[in-house]
């Protein structure tokens, strides 16, 4: 299937690995929904055509498959990527996440494509702990290949500084754009759930994200041992640490106070009805879940981890920040909010106001301006 636009529109091919339930995938779908069709013709290329968010791709957006899991040799999918580039002839190729960024750069070379290339980094490089081989490959790819992109788009100022200062990306090529959050849609979805409202008697503490080490949910489970009796923790998400987290809750004697809700297509009723939202991450990129909770007026506690939270939250103004990897600090901040209803109300109101800076209605036009700039 070849993208064809009317005269004057910019053809944009977005590329990512798959559409699983992660933050970067949500960002791709939100941009696809909002992109001005009078100016742009979007298509989506996936290394693997699968994932929970496939059904959320707008109906007018073709979804192309590199077939990374299909037979035909280990690099057949990369040849497919190059072939699709030749067939589609986009004006701009926009890739998300480091592996896809590397693949997109190599495919553009292999295809001899003349399209502009924007690569998007979504998570901190410094402090990341994804395994020796993965980290080595990621850092080599950034250092060797990102220089060939027309723009490199991190989602936080701190990540932008890492790219320039540690990896030699020319500063004029770096364009920081935060993740867009669809505040109107989130508010509507929050009203569709049947979750019982939180009460002072049984307050709900919410956490949301992939159940993996970098998200720090083990730290939050540990903190529950020091959170006041009666409060319960609801974790929305799936991941490799699900079993270990359940075992940890059992060993700490808090299993009856920790609920694993699994992946929720609509997690927003859980967030909206929470007394407190907690982001305990060891490291981040730009935490969508934090801004989504803030947009619903939920008072938030976030770890001051690299990168993102301390650019979003001003401690004591629109949320509370605690040191990274500090379960007692998390517990103290949670208890402070549970014990102080006026503080919860004040921080919740300020959080709702702060989240407006990241509304898709404000962020996507900045992305559109970047697309226009690189194709001018």
C-alpha positions as CSV (number, residue, x, y, z in Angstrom):
1,X,0.0,0.0,0.0
2,X,1.5,3.3,-1.1
3,X,0.8,6.6,0.6
4,X,-0.4,9.2,-1.9
5,X,-1.2,12.7,-0.9
6,X,-2.7,15.6,-2.8
7,X,-0.3,18.3,-4.1
8,X,1.4,20.3,-1.4
9,X,0.8,17.9,1.6
10,X,3.8,16.5,3.4
11,X,4.0,12.7,3.5
12,X,5.1,11.5,6.9
13,X,6.0,7.9,7.6
14,X,6.1,7.1,11.4
15,X,8.1,4.1,12.5
16,X,8.2,2.2,15.7
17,X,8.8,-1.4,16.9
18,X,5.2,-2.4,17.7
19,X,2.2,-0.9,19.4
20,X,2.3,-2.5,22.9
21,X,1.0,-0.7,25.9
22,X,3.9,1.6,26.5
23,X,4.3,5.4,26.7
24,X,6.1,5.9,23.4
25,X,3.3,3.9,21.6
26,X,0.7,6.1,23.2
27,X,2.6,9.2,21.9
28,X,2.7,7.8,18.3
29,X,-1.1,7.1,18.4
30,X,-1.9,10.6,19.8
31,X,0.2,12.3,17.1
32,X,-1.5,10.3,14.4
33,X,-4.9,11.2,15.7
34,X,-4.1,15.0,15.9
35,X,-1.9,15.5,12.8
36,X,-3.5,18.1,10.5
37,X,-4.7,16.1,7.4
38,X,-4.9,19.3,5.3
39,X,-1.1,19.6,5.6
40,X,0.2,16.1,6.2
41,X,-0.4,12.5,4.9
42,X,0.5,10.1,7.7
43,X,1.4,6.4,7.5
44,X,2.7,4.0,10.2
45,X,5.4,1.4,9.8
46,X,5.9,-1.3,12.5
47,X,8.8,-3.6,12.8
48,X,6.2,-6.1,14.1
49,X,2.5,-5.5,13.4
50,X,1.1,-6.3,16.8
51,X,0.2,-4.7,20.1
52,X,-2.6,-3.4,22.3
53,X,-2.9,0.0,20.6
54,X,-3.3,-1.3,17.0
55,X,-7.0,-0.8,17.3
56,X,-6.5,2.9,18.2
57,X,-4.7,3.8,15.0
58,X,-6.9,6.1,13.0
59,X,-8.7,4.4,10.1
60,X,-7.2,6.6,7.5
61,X,-3.6,5.7,8.5
62,X,-2.1,2.8,6.5
63,X,-0.2,0.4,8.8
64,X,2.8,-1.3,7.2
65,X,4.6,-4.3,8.5
66,X,8.3,-5.1,8.3
67,X,7.7,-8.7,9.5
68,X,10.5,-8.8,12.0
69,X,9.2,-12.1,13.4
70,X,8.5,-13.6,10.0
71,X,10.6,-16.2,8.3
72,X,13.2,-15.2,5.6
73,X,16.4,-14.6,7.5
74,X,17.4,-12.5,10.5
75,X,17.7,-9.3,8.5
76,X,14.8,-9.8,6.1
77,X,12.7,-7.3,8.1
78,X,15.4,-4.7,7.6
79,X,15.4,-5.3,3.9
80,X,11.6,-4.9,4.1
81,X,12.0,-1.6,5.8
82,X,14.3,-0.4,3.0
83,X,11.9,-1.7,0.4
84,X,8.9,0.0,2.0
85,X,10.8,3.3,2.1
86,X,11.5,3.0,-1.7
87,X,7.8,2.3,-2.3
88,X,6.3,4.8,0.0
89,X,8.7,7.7,-0.8
90,X,7.8,9.8,2.2
91,X,9.0,13.3,2.6
92,X,9.8,12.6,6.3
93,X,10.6,9.4,8.2
94,X,10.0,9.8,11.9
95,X,11.2,7.0,14.1
96,X,10.7,6.3,17.8
97,X,12.9,4.5,20.3
98,X,16.6,3.8,19.9
99,X,16.4,0.4,18.1
100,X,13.9,1.7,15.5
101,X,16.0,4.8,15.2
102,X,19.1,2.7,14.3
103,X,17.0,0.6,11.9
104,X,15.5,3.6,10.2
105,X,18.9,5.2,9.7
106,X,20.3,2.0,8.1
107,X,17.2,1.4,6.0
108,X,17.3,4.9,4.6
109,X,20.9,4.3,3.6
110,X,20.1,1.0,2.1
111,X,17.1,2.4,0.2
112,X,19.0,5.4,-1.1
113,X,16.0,7.4,0.1
114,X,16.0,11.2,0.0
115,X,13.5,11.7,2.7
116,X,14.3,13.7,5.8
117,X,14.9,11.7,9.0
118,X,13.7,12.6,12.5
119,X,14.8,10.2,15.3
120,X,13.1,10.4,18.7
121,X,14.7,9.4,21.9
122,X,12.2,8.6,24.7
123,X,14.3,7.6,27.7
124,X,17.3,8.7,29.6
125,X,20.7,7.4,28.5
126,X,22.6,8.2,31.7
127,X,21.4,6.0,34.5
128,X,19.7,3.5,32.2
129,X,20.3,-0.2,33.1
130,X,18.9,-2.3,30.3
131,X,21.8,-4.8,30.3
132,X,25.4,-4.6,29.1
133,X,24.9,-5.6,25.5
134,X,21.7,-3.5,25.0
135,X,23.3,-0.4,26.6
136,X,26.5,-0.9,24.5
137,X,24.5,-1.2,21.3
138,X,22.2,1.8,22.1
139,X,25.1,4.1,23.0
140,X,27.1,3.1,19.9
141,X,24.0,3.6,17.7
142,X,23.4,7.1,19.2
143,X,27.1,8.1,18.8
144,X,27.6,6.7,15.3
145,X,24.3,7.1,13.5
146,X,22.2,9.9,15.0
147,X,24.5,12.4,13.4
148,X,22.9,11.4,10.0
149,X,19.4,12.5,11.2
150,X,18.1,15.9,10.3
151,X,16.7,16.3,13.8
152,X,17.0,14.4,17.1
153,X,13.9,14.8,19.3
154,X,14.2,14.1,23.0
155,X,11.2,14.5,25.3
156,X,13.0,16.3,28.1
157,X,15.6,19.1,28.5
158,X,17.8,16.8,30.5
159,X,17.9,14.1,27.8
160,X,18.6,16.8,25.3
161,X,21.7,17.9,27.3
162,X,22.8,14.3,27.4
163,X,22.7,13.9,23.7
164,X,24.6,17.2,23.1
165,X,27.2,17.0,26.0
166,X,27.8,13.2,26.2
167,X,27.2,12.0,22.6
168,X,28.2,14.9,20.5
169,X,24.9,15.5,18.7
170,X,25.1,19.1,17.3
171,X,22.9,21.3,19.4
172,X,21.0,22.8,16.4
173,X,19.8,19.3,15.5
174,X,18.3,18.7,18.9
175,X,14.6,19.7,19.3
176,X,13.1,19.0,22.7
177,X,9.4,18.2,22.5
178,X,7.5,16.8,25.5
179,X,5.1,13.9,25.1
180,X,1.6,15.1,24.2
181,X,-1.2,14.1,26.6
182,X,-4.8,14.2,25.3
183,X,-6.4,15.8,28.3
184,X,-9.9,16.0,26.9
185,X,-9.9,12.3,26.0
186,X,-8.5,11.3,29.3
187,X,-11.2,13.2,31.2
188,X,-13.9,11.5,29.1
189,X,-12.4,8.0,29.6
190,X,-12.1,8.6,33.4
191,X,-15.8,9.0,33.6
192,X,-16.5,5.6,32.0
193,X,-15.3,3.3,34.8
194,X,-17.2,1.6,37.6
195,X,-14.3,1.9,40.1
196,X,-15.6,3.0,43.5
197,X,-14.5,6.5,44.5
198,X,-11.6,6.7,47.0
199,X,-12.7,7.6,50.5
200,X,-10.8,8.8,53.6
201,X,-11.5,5.4,55.2
202,X,-9.9,3.3,52.4
203,X,-7.7,5.6,50.3
204,X,-6.3,4.3,47.0
205,X,-2.7,4.8,46.1
206,X,-2.3,4.3,42.3
207,X,0.7,3.4,40.2
208,X,0.8,2.8,36.5
209,X,3.4,1.5,34.0
210,X,5.3,-1.5,32.8
211,X,6.1,-3.8,35.7
212,X,9.9,-3.7,35.1
213,X,12.9,-2.7,37.2
214,X,13.3,0.8,35.8
215,X,9.8,1.7,36.9
216,X,10.6,1.0,40.6
217,X,7.4,-0.6,41.7
218,X,9.4,-2.8,44.1
219,X,10.3,0.4,45.9
220,X,6.6,1.4,46.1
221,X,5.7,-2.1,47.4
222,X,8.4,-1.7,50.1
223,X,7.0,1.7,50.9
224,X,3.6,0.2,51.6
225,X,5.0,-1.4,54.7
226,X,5.3,2.1,56.2
227,X,2.1,3.6,54.7
228,X,-0.7,4.2,57.2
229,X,-3.0,1.2,57.7
230,X,-6.1,1.0,55.6
231,X,-4.6,2.5,52.4
232,X,-4.4,0.1,49.5
233,X,-2.1,0.2,46.4
234,X,-3.5,-0.5,42.9
235,X,-0.9,-1.1,40.2
236,X,-2.0,-1.0,36.6
237,X,0.3,-2.6,34.1
238,X,2.0,-5.9,33.1
239,X,5.6,-6.8,32.9
240,X,8.4,-9.2,33.7
241,X,8.5,-8.3,37.5
242,X,4.8,-9.2,38.1
243,X,5.6,-12.4,40.0
244,X,8.5,-10.9,41.9
245,X,6.4,-8.0,43.0
246,X,3.7,-10.3,44.3
247,X,6.3,-12.4,46.2
248,X,7.8,-9.2,47.7
249,X,4.4,-8.0,48.9
250,X,3.8,-11.4,50.5
251,X,7.2,-11.3,52.3
252,X,6.5,-7.8,53.6
253,X,3.1,-8.7,54.8
254,X,1.3,-6.2,52.6
255,X,-0.1,-8.6,50.0
256,X,-3.7,-7.9,51.1
257,X,-3.1,-4.2,50.5
258,X,-1.6,-4.5,47.0
259,X,-3.8,-5.1,44.0
260,X,-2.3,-6.0,40.6
261,X,-4.9,-4.7,38.1
262,X,-2.9,-5.9,35.0
263,X,-2.9,-4.0,31.7
264,X,-6.0,-1.7,31.5
265,X,-7.1,-0.4,28.1
266,X,-8.7,2.4,30.1
267,X,-6.8,3.0,33.3
268,X,-8.1,6.5,33.9
269,X,-11.0,5.6,36.3
270,X,-8.4,4.1,38.6
271,X,-6.3,7.3,38.4
272,X,-9.3,9.6,38.8
273,X,-10.5,7.8,41.9
274,X,-7.1,7.6,43.6
275,X,-6.2,9.7,46.7
276,X,-2.6,9.8,45.6
277,X,-0.6,8.8,42.4
278,X,2.9,7.6,42.8
279,X,5.7,7.4,40.2
280,X,8.6,5.6,41.9
281,X,10.8,5.2,38.8
282,X,14.6,4.6,39.0
283,X,14.9,6.4,35.6
284,X,12.5,7.7,33.0
285,X,12.2,9.5,29.8
286,X,9.0,11.6,30.0
287,X,6.5,9.9,32.3
288,X,3.1,10.0,30.6
289,X,1.4,8.4,33.5
290,X,2.5,11.2,35.8
291,X,1.1,14.0,33.6
292,X,-2.1,12.0,33.0
293,X,-2.7,11.7,36.7
294,X,-2.0,15.4,37.1
295,X,-4.4,16.2,34.4
296,X,-7.2,14.5,36.4
297,X,-6.3,16.6,39.5
298,X,-4.8,13.8,41.4
299,X,-2.0,14.8,43.9
300,X,1.2,13.1,42.9
301,X,4.4,11.8,44.5
302,X,7.3,11.3,42.1
303,X,10.9,10.1,42.4
304,X,13.4,12.7,41.4
305,X,15.0,10.3,38.9
306,X,16.7,10.9,35.5
307,X,14.8,12.2,33.5
308,X,11.5,14.0,33.5
309,X,9.8,14.3,36.9
310,X,11.7,17.3,38.1
311,X,10.9,19.1,34.8
312,X,7.2,18.4,35.3
313,X,6.7,18.8,39.0
314,X,7.7,21.7,41.2
315,X,8.1,20.2,44.7
316,X,5.4,21.5,47.1
317,X,3.7,23.5,44.4
318,X,2.0,20.9,42.1
319,X,3.2,17.7,43.5
320,X,5.9,16.2,45.9
321,X,9.3,15.0,44.8
322,X,11.4,12.5,46.7
323,X,14.9,11.1,46.1
324,X,15.1,8.1,43.7
325,X,15.3,4.6,45.2
326,X,14.0,5.8,48.6
327,X,11.1,3.7,49.9
328,X,11.0,5.5,53.3
329,X,10.8,8.8,51.4
330,X,8.0,7.6,49.3
331,X,6.1,6.4,52.4
332,X,6.6,9.7,54.2
333,X,5.3,11.7,51.2
334,X,2.3,9.4,50.7
335,X,1.4,9.6,54.4
336,X,1.8,13.4,54.3
337,X,-0.8,13.6,51.6
338,X,-3.1,11.0,53.1
339,X,-3.1,13.0,56.4
340,X,-3.6,16.4,54.9
341,X,-6.7,16.8,52.8
342,X,-6.2,20.6,52.2
343,X,-2.7,19.8,50.8
344,X,-4.1,17.1,48.6
345,X,-6.7,19.6,47.2
346,X,-4.2,22.4,46.7
347,X,-1.6,20.1,44.9
348,X,-4.4,18.5,42.8
349,X,-5.7,21.8,41.6
350,X,-2.2,23.0,40.7
351,X,-1.3,19.7,39.0
352,X,-4.4,20.0,36.8
353,X,-3.2,23.5,35.7
354,X,0.4,22.4,35.2
355,X,-0.7,19.4,33.0
356,X,-2.2,21.8,30.4
357,X,1.3,22.7,29.2
358,X,1.5,19.1,27.8
359,X,-1.9,18.9,26.2
360,X,-1.8,17.4,22.7
361,X,-3.6,20.5,21.4
362,X,-0.5,22.5,22.4
363,X,2.3,20.0,21.7
364,X,1.2,18.5,18.4
365,X,1.3,21.9,16.6
366,X,5.0,22.2,17.7
367,X,5.6,18.8,16.1
368,X,3.9,19.9,12.9
369,X,6.1,23.0,12.8
370,X,9.2,20.7,13.1
371,X,8.0,18.6,10.2
372,X,7.4,21.7,8.1
373,X,10.8,23.1,9.1
374,X,12.8,20.0,8.0
375,X,11.0,19.8,4.7
376,X,11.2,23.5,3.8
